[in-house]
Amino acid sequence: MQTLDDMRDRCLLTDEQHAEIGAWVSQARTPEAIMAMPEGLWRTLELASVLMDVDADLTREPFMANC
């Protein structure tokens, strides 16, 4: 949900889109259920993800502190 909050805070999602996507994800029990999100919401989420470069975060090596 933090990513959705970030998308809203950066004005990539409206409050209404944020609420609708959040509700869909909250009720979804499987990844397949999330992927069954209505097409309009899915496109909005996908565009916001591209604009935030979410894929880069997913492919970046995790930060490991030298302790």
OpenMM code with the backbone's topology and positions (N, CA, C; nanometers):
from openmm import Vec3, app, unit

residues = "MET GLN THR LEU ASP ASP MET ARG ASP ARG CYS LEU LEU THR ASP GLU GLN HIS ALA GLU ILE GLY ALA TRP VAL SER GLN ALA ARG THR PRO GLU ALA ILE MET ALA MET PRO GLU GLY LEU TRP ARG THR LEU GLU LEU ALA SER VAL LEU MET ASP VAL ASP ALA ASP LEU THR ARG GLU PRO PHE MET ALA ASN CYS".split()
positions = [
    Vec3(0.0804, -0.1184, 0.0000),
    Vec3(0.0000, 0.0000, 0.0000),
    Vec3(0.0853, 0.1257, 0.0000),
    Vec3(0.2082, 0.1155, 0.0487),
    Vec3(0.2941, 0.2338, 0.0500),
    Vec3(0.3188, 0.2831, -0.0916),
    Vec3(0.3363, 0.1908, -0.1860),
    Vec3(0.3574, 0.2313, -0.3245),
    Vec3(0.2357, 0.3062, -0.3772),
    Vec3(0.1160, 0.2591, -0.3453),
    Vec3(-0.0053, 0.3303, -0.3859),
    Vec3(-0.0101, 0.4683, -0.3224),
    Vec3(0.0285, 0.4776, -0.1965),
    Vec3(0.0315, 0.6079, -0.1289),
    Vec3(0.1308, 0.7004, -0.1988),
    Vec3(0.2471, 0.6473, -0.2348),
    Vec3(0.3477, 0.7273, -0.3059),
    Vec3(0.2936, 0.7761, -0.4400),
    Vec3(0.2221, 0.6888, -0.5100),
    Vec3(0.1641, 0.7268, -0.6391),
    Vec3(0.0637, 0.8400, -0.6216),
    Vec3(-0.0184, 0.8322, -0.5190),
    Vec3(-0.1159, 0.9385, -0.4916),
    Vec3(-0.0448, 1.0670, -0.4523),
    Vec3(0.0556, 1.0560, -0.3654),
    Vec3(0.1285, 1.1739, -0.3187),
    Vec3(0.2008, 1.2454, -0.4327),
    Vec3(0.2388, 1.1717, -0.5365),
    Vec3(0.3049, 1.2308, -0.6544),
    Vec3(0.2043, 1.2712, -0.7619),
    Vec3(0.0769, 1.2654, -0.7264),
    Vec3(-0.0329, 1.3036, -0.8171),
    Vec3(-0.0394, 1.2157, -0.9419),
    Vec3(0.0032, 1.0895, -0.9282),
    Vec3(-0.0078, 0.9932, -1.0375),
    Vec3(-0.1392, 0.9169, -1.0290),
    Vec3(-0.2017, 0.9200, -0.9123),
    Vec3(-0.3338, 0.8619, -0.8905),
    Vec3(-0.4201, 0.9673, -0.8217),
    Vec3(-0.5463, 0.9711, -0.8585),
    Vec3(-0.6397, 1.0560, -0.7849),
    Vec3(-0.6751, 0.9862, -0.6539),
    Vec3(-0.7380, 1.0597, -0.5641),
    Vec3(-0.7827, 0.9978, -0.4392),
    Vec3(-0.8802, 0.8840, -0.4686),
    Vec3(-0.9672, 0.9052, -0.5676),
    Vec3(-1.0651, 0.8019, -0.6035),
    Vec3(-0.9962, 0.6772, -0.6592),
    Vec3(-0.8993, 0.6953, -0.7508),
    Vec3(-0.8254, 0.5808, -0.8063),
    Vec3(-0.7502, 0.5081, -0.6958),
    Vec3(-0.6874, 0.5829, -0.6069),
    Vec3(-0.6138, 0.5243, -0.4950),
    Vec3(-0.7070, 0.4368, -0.4115),
    Vec3(-0.8257, 0.4887, -0.3807),
    Vec3(-0.9219, 0.4140, -0.3001),
    Vec3(-0.9709, 0.2891, -0.3734),
    Vec3(-1.0018, 0.3029, -0.5025),
    Vec3(-1.0521, 0.1883, -0.5790),
    Vec3(-0.9467, 0.0795, -0.5931),
    Vec3(-0.8246, 0.1178, -0.6251),
    Vec3(-0.7172, 0.0189, -0.6404),
    Vec3(-0.6856, -0.0440, -0.5050),
    Vec3(-0.6785, 0.0376, -0.4008),
    Vec3(-0.6524, -0.0145, -0.2671),
    Vec3(-0.7581, -0.1144, -0.2229),
    Vec3(-0.8844, -0.0836, -0.2504),
    Vec3(-0.9927, -0.1753, -0.2142),
    Vec3(-0.9818, -0.3055, -0.2926),
    Vec3(-0.9487, -0.2957, -0.4210),
    Vec3(-0.9359, -0.4165, -0.5036),
    Vec3(-0.8235, -0.5056, -0.4507),
    Vec3(-0.7083, -0.4450, -0.4254),
    Vec3(-0.5924, -0.5218, -0.3788),
    Vec3(-0.6200, -0.5823, -0.2410),
    Vec3(-0.6886, -0.5073, -0.1549),
    Vec3(-0.7178, -0.5568, -0.0198),
    Vec3(-0.8081, -0.6794, -0.0211),
    Vec3(-0.9021, -0.6846, -0.1145),
    Vec3(-0.9934, -0.7991, -0.1186),
    Vec3(-0.9388, -0.9158, -0.1997),
    Vec3(-0.8367, -0.8912, -0.2794),
    Vec3(-0.7787, -0.9976, -0.3632),
    Vec3(-0.7002, -1.0948, -0.2748),
    Vec3(-0.7225, -1.2216, -0.2951),
    Vec3(-0.6552, -1.3238, -0.2139),
    Vec3(-0.5351, -1.3861, -0.2843),
    Vec3(-0.5228, -1.3614, -0.4145),
    Vec3(-0.4131, -1.4219, -0.4913),
    Vec3(-0.3601, -1.3198, -0.5920),
    Vec3(-0.2388, -1.3422, -0.6411),
    Vec3(-0.1878, -1.2551, -0.7474),
    Vec3(-0.2797, -1.2546, -0.8702),
    Vec3(-0.3404, -1.3695, -0.8985),
    Vec3(-0.4308, -1.3784, -1.0128),
    Vec3(-0.5525, -1.2888, -0.9929),
    Vec3(-0.6007, -1.2803, -0.8698),
    Vec3(-0.7144, -1.1936, -0.8398),
    Vec3(-0.6771, -1.0466, -0.8580),
    Vec3(-0.5556, -1.0098, -0.8202),
    Vec3(-0.5094, -0.8729, -0.8424),
    Vec3(-0.5033, -0.8444, -0.9918),
    Vec3(-0.4537, -0.9412, -1.0682),
    Vec3(-0.4414, -0.9235, -1.2130),
    Vec3(-0.5778, -0.9138, -1.2816),
    Vec3(-0.6845, -0.9552, -1.2149),
    Vec3(-0.8193, -0.9470, -1.2708),
    Vec3(-0.8839, -0.8109, -1.2446),
    Vec3(-0.8038, -0.7147, -1.1983),
    Vec3(-0.8523, -0.5795, -1.1734),
    Vec3(-0.9158, -0.5254, -1.3017),
    Vec3(-1.0215, -0.4458, -1.2905),
    Vec3(-1.0825, -0.3877, -1.4101),
    Vec3(-0.9785, -0.3151, -1.4965),
    Vec3(-0.9951, -0.3279, -1.6269),
    Vec3(-0.8947, -0.2794, -1.7220),
    Vec3(-0.8572, -0.1327, -1.7012),
    Vec3(-0.9547, -0.0474, -1.6783),
    Vec3(-0.9244, 0.0950, -1.6601),
    Vec3(-0.8361, 0.1210, -1.5399),
    Vec3(-0.8650, 0.0539, -1.4294),
    Vec3(-0.7815, 0.0691, -1.3104),
    Vec3(-0.6436, 0.0110, -1.3338),
    Vec3(-0.6389, -0.1036, -1.4019),
    Vec3(-0.5098, -0.1672, -1.4287),
    Vec3(-0.4208, -0.0755, -1.5130),
    Vec3(-0.4782, -0.0138, -1.6171),
    Vec3(-0.4001, 0.0776, -1.7027),
    Vec3(-0.3486, 0.1963, -1.6215),
    Vec3(-0.4326, 0.2492, -1.5334),
    Vec3(-0.3918, 0.3615, -1.4485),
    Vec3(-0.2761, 0.3210, -1.3582),
    Vec3(-0.2873, 0.2047, -1.2957),
    Vec3(-0.1823, 0.1548, -1.2077),
    Vec3(-0.0539, 0.1289, -1.2858),
    Vec3(-0.0678, 0.0712, -1.4039),
    Vec3(0.0482, 0.0413, -1.4873),
    Vec3(0.1208, 0.1697, -1.5289),
    Vec3(0.0461, 0.2721, -1.5697),
    Vec3(0.1075, 0.3987, -1.6090),
    Vec3(0.1788, 0.4633, -1.4910),
    Vec3(0.1143, 0.4643, -1.3754),
    Vec3(0.1775, 0.5217, -1.2569),
    Vec3(0.3057, 0.4448, -1.2224),
    Vec3(0.3037, 0.3132, -1.2390),
    Vec3(0.4223, 0.2312, -1.2113),
    Vec3(0.5370, 0.2665, -1.3056),
    Vec3(0.5046, 0.2873, -1.4328),
    Vec3(0.6072, 0.3254, -1.5306),
    Vec3(0.6646, 0.4618, -1.4956),
    Vec3(0.5771, 0.5573, -1.4637),
    Vec3(0.6233, 0.6918, -1.4318),
    Vec3(0.7091, 0.6955, -1.3057),
    Vec3(0.6828, 0.6037, -1.2121),
    Vec3(0.7645, 0.5949, -1.0906),
    Vec3(0.8868, 0.5065, -1.1096),
    Vec3(0.8952, 0.4391, -1.2238),
    Vec3(1.0058, 0.3472, -1.2538),
    Vec3(1.0141, 0.2358, -1.1497),
    Vec3(0.8974, 0.1781, -1.1179),
    Vec3(0.8884, 0.0713, -1.0183),
    Vec3(0.9714, -0.0493, -1.0598),
    Vec3(0.9762, -0.0811, -1.1889),
    Vec3(1.0545, -0.1964, -1.2349),
    Vec3(1.2013, -0.1818, -1.1985),
    Vec3(1.2547, -0.0619, -1.2035),
    Vec3(1.3951, -0.0413, -1.1667),
    Vec3(1.4168, -0.0777, -1.0204),
    Vec3(1.3214, -0.0430, -0.9349),
    Vec3(1.3328, -0.0795, -0.7929),
    Vec3(1.3311, -0.2301, -0.7744),
    Vec3(1.2537, -0.3005, -0.8575),
    Vec3(1.2426, -0.4457, -0.8432),
    Vec3(1.3665, -0.5190, -0.8940),
    Vec3(1.4409, -0.4580, -0.9850),
    Vec3(1.5588, -0.5239, -1.0411),
    Vec3(1.6894, -0.4773, -0.9777),
    Vec3(1.6826, -0.3776, -0.8927),
    Vec3(1.8015, -0.3242, -0.8268),
    Vec3(1.8487, -0.4209, -0.7192),
    Vec3(1.9804, -0.4361, -0.7078),
    Vec3(2.0378, -0.5211, -0.6028),
    Vec3(1.9990, -0.4645, -0.4657),
    Vec3(1.9644, -0.5489, -0.3703),
    Vec3(1.9310, -0.4982, -0.2368),
    Vec3(2.0526, -0.4354, -0.1705),
    Vec3(2.0283, -0.3295, -0.0934),
    Vec3(2.1352, -0.2625, -0.0220),
    Vec3(2.1744, -0.3465, 0.0977),
    Vec3(2.3019, -0.3762, 0.1084),
    Vec3(2.3535, -0.4550, 0.2200),
    Vec3(2.4565, -0.3694, 0.2940),
    Vec3(2.4253, -0.3286, 0.4146),
    Vec3(2.5171, -0.2479, 0.4930),
    Vec3(2.6293, -0.3364, 0.5469),
    Vec3(2.7477, -0.2808, 0.5499),
    Vec3(2.8612, -0.3519, 0.6097),
    Vec3(2.8613, -0.3228, 0.7594),
    Vec3(2.8162, -0.4193, 0.8366),
    Vec3(2.8090, -0.4003, 0.9822),
    Vec3(2.9168, -0.4793, 1.0517),
] * unit.nanometer
topology = app.Topology()
chain = topology.addChain("A")
for resn in residues:
    res = topology.addResidue(resn, chain)
    for name in ("N", "CA", "C"):
        topology.addAtom(name, app.Element.getBySymbol(name[0]), res)
